[in-house]
Amino acid sequence: TLRRVDVMEAARDSDKNTVLRTLAAWLKPIQTALPNITLRNDIIGLLQLYAESDKEALLESRVGQVCMKLLNSPEETRDNKLRLRALCDRWFRIISGESDKGRPQDYK
């Protein structure tokens, strides 16, 4: 499986945009098939480490678009959809400049 230690070591030598772009490429469905569930679980977990990414990295990597495709897929698991929704909501607030005040951190 994908180990967080391996990715974190690679991330140390790369910028956020490169890491986000790489993770998005691994998550992107090929035609209509989703990547392996274990891989998706691991990568979504890694993306949660980048929940506070800067606006430029998020826009350039297009990771949000890939996550939205997974979020809208009927084949994605409920747990992953919850995690993806929280990530997409957080990233939307970063891009739009909205405040987190008054919003629960992990709502369902």
C-alpha positions as CSV (number, residue, x, y, z in Angstrom):
1,T,0.0,0.0,0.0
2,L,0.9,3.6,-0.3
3,R,2.8,4.6,2.8
4,R,2.4,8.1,4.2
5,V,6.1,8.2,5.1
6,D,7.1,7.7,1.4
7,V,4.8,10.4,0.3
8,M,5.9,12.8,3.0
9,E,9.5,12.2,2.1
10,A,8.7,13.0,-1.5
11,A,6.7,16.0,-0.5
12,R,9.6,17.4,1.4
13,D,11.5,17.7,-1.8
14,S,8.6,19.0,-3.9
15,D,6.2,22.0,-3.7
16,K,2.5,21.6,-2.8
17,N,1.4,22.0,-6.3
18,T,3.4,19.1,-7.5
19,V,2.2,16.8,-4.7
20,L,-1.4,17.8,-5.2
21,R,-1.1,17.3,-9.0
22,T,0.4,13.9,-8.5
23,L,-2.2,12.7,-6.0
24,A,-5.0,14.0,-8.2
25,A,-3.5,12.0,-11.2
26,W,-3.6,8.9,-9.1
27,L,-7.2,9.5,-8.0
28,K,-8.5,10.4,-11.4
29,P,-10.9,7.8,-12.8
30,I,-9.8,6.2,-16.0
31,Q,-12.7,6.3,-18.4
32,T,-15.5,5.3,-16.1
33,A,-13.5,3.0,-13.7
34,L,-12.5,4.3,-10.3
35,P,-9.0,3.5,-9.0
36,N,-8.7,0.7,-6.5
37,I,-10.5,1.3,-3.2
38,T,-7.4,0.9,-1.1
39,L,-5.5,3.4,-3.2
40,R,-8.4,5.9,-3.0
41,N,-8.7,5.5,0.8
42,D,-4.9,6.1,1.2
43,I,-4.8,9.1,-1.2
44,I,-7.8,10.8,0.3
45,G,-6.1,10.4,3.7
46,L,-3.0,12.0,2.3
47,L,-5.1,14.8,0.8
48,Q,-6.5,15.5,4.2
49,L,-2.9,16.5,5.2
50,Y,-3.1,19.2,2.5
51,A,-6.5,20.5,3.6
52,E,-4.9,23.9,4.3
53,S,-3.2,24.3,0.9
54,D,-2.8,27.7,-0.6
55,K,-5.2,29.0,-3.3
56,E,-2.7,28.9,-6.1
57,A,-1.7,25.3,-5.5
58,L,-5.3,24.2,-5.4
59,L,-6.2,26.0,-8.6
60,E,-3.1,24.8,-10.5
61,S,-3.4,21.2,-9.4
62,R,-7.1,20.8,-10.2
63,V,-7.3,18.4,-7.3
64,G,-10.7,19.7,-6.4
65,Q,-12.2,18.8,-9.8
66,V,-11.0,15.2,-9.4
67,C,-12.4,15.0,-5.9
68,M,-15.7,16.3,-7.1
69,K,-15.9,13.6,-9.8
70,L,-15.3,11.0,-7.1
71,L,-17.8,12.7,-4.8
72,N,-20.5,12.5,-7.5
73,S,-19.7,8.9,-8.4
74,P,-22.3,6.4,-7.4
75,E,-19.5,3.8,-6.9
76,E,-17.6,5.8,-4.3
77,T,-18.1,4.7,-0.7
78,R,-20.1,6.7,1.8
79,D,-17.1,7.2,4.1
80,N,-15.0,8.5,1.2
81,K,-17.8,10.8,0.1
82,L,-17.9,12.3,3.6
83,R,-14.2,12.9,3.6
84,L,-14.2,14.3,0.0
85,R,-17.1,16.6,0.9
86,A,-15.2,18.0,3.8
87,L,-12.1,18.5,1.7
88,C,-14.0,20.1,-1.2
89,D,-15.9,22.4,1.2
90,R,-12.6,23.5,2.9
91,W,-10.8,24.1,-0.4
92,F,-13.8,26.0,-1.8
93,R,-13.6,28.3,1.2
94,I,-9.9,28.8,0.7
95,I,-10.4,29.6,-3.0
96,S,-13.4,31.9,-2.5
97,G,-11.9,33.6,0.6
98,E,-14.9,32.6,2.8
99,S,-14.4,32.3,6.5
100,D,-14.7,29.1,8.5
101,K,-16.2,30.9,11.5
102,G,-19.5,29.4,12.6
103,R,-19.0,26.2,10.6
104,P,-18.5,22.8,12.3
105,Q,-15.1,21.2,11.3
106,D,-16.5,17.7,10.5
107,Y,-20.2,17.9,9.7
108,K,-22.2,15.1,8.1
